[in-house]
Amino acid sequence: MKHIKTFENFLNEGAVNEGTTASSWSKAQLDKELKELAVGVRDAGDIDDSMAFDIADTWLMDNPGVEVVIKRYYGASDAQGFVANKIA
């Protein structure tokens, strides 16, 4: 039987780079982290828009400074919406 993570377990695995701030991430690092997040979410199952925004909000809180990086490289002023769109 295939093991399926719950969203709570997935999100509780901790920040991707615990102990560092995301504000120093390169575009390549940001893209890598977003891709890993999206893969993890997709592996956990189908999500609706509300869940995507909740996951994005938690990920942003776990990665302080990432909003600045998203704005720097993508010009997105709504980091939560940007991340939710990437993972939904």
C-alpha positions in Angstrom: 0.0 0.0 0.0 1.3 3.4 -1.0 2.1 5.8 1.9 0.3 9.0 1.5 1.4 12.0 3.5 -1.2 14.3 5.0 -0.9 18.0 4.3 -0.3 18.5 8.0 2.6 16.1 8.1 4.0 17.6 4.9 3.9 21.1 6.3 5.3 20.0 9.7 8.5 18.7 8.2 9.9 22.2 8.8 11.4 24.9 6.8 13.4 23.9 3.8 16.5 25.6 5.0 15.9 25.8 8.7 18.2 28.2 10.4 18.7 30.4 7.4 16.6 33.2 5.9 15.2 32.9 2.4 16.1 36.6 1.7 19.5 35.5 0.4 18.2 32.9 -2.0 19.1 33.1 -5.6 16.4 32.7 -8.3 17.6 29.2 -8.9 17.3 28.4 -5.2 13.8 29.9 -5.1 12.7 27.9 -8.2 14.1 24.7 -6.6 12.3 25.2 -3.3 9.0 26.1 -5.1 9.4 23.0 -7.3 10.0 20.8 -4.3 7.0 22.3 -2.5 4.8 21.7 -5.5 5.9 18.1 -5.9 5.2 17.5 -2.2 1.8 19.0 -2.4 0.9 17.0 -5.6 2.1 13.8 -4.0 -0.2 14.5 -1.1 -3.3 14.6 -3.3 -5.7 17.0 -4.9 -6.0 20.4 -3.3 -8.5 23.2 -3.8 -7.6 26.9 -4.0 -8.3 27.5 -0.3 -5.9 24.7 0.7 -3.3 26.1 -1.7 -3.4 29.5 0.0 -3.2 27.9 3.4 -0.1 25.8 2.4 1.4 28.9 0.7 0.9 30.9 3.9 2.5 28.3 6.1 5.5 27.9 3.7 6.0 31.7 3.7 6.0 31.8 7.5 8.5 28.9 7.5 10.8 30.8 5.1 11.2 34.3 6.4 12.3 36.8 3.8 11.1 34.8 0.8 8.5 37.4 0.0 11.3 39.8 -0.9 12.9 37.2 -3.1 9.7 36.5 -4.9 9.2 40.2 -5.6 12.8 40.6 -6.6 12.8 37.9 -9.2 9.2 37.7 -10.3 7.8 41.2 -9.5 4.9 39.6 -7.6 3.6 41.8 -4.9 1.3 39.1 -3.5 3.7 36.3 -2.4 1.0 34.1 -1.0 -1.0 34.2 -4.3 2.1 33.6 -6.3 3.1 30.5 -4.3 -0.5 29.2 -4.2 -0.6 29.5 -8.0 2.7 27.6 -8.3 1.5 24.7 -6.2 -2.2 24.4 -7.2 
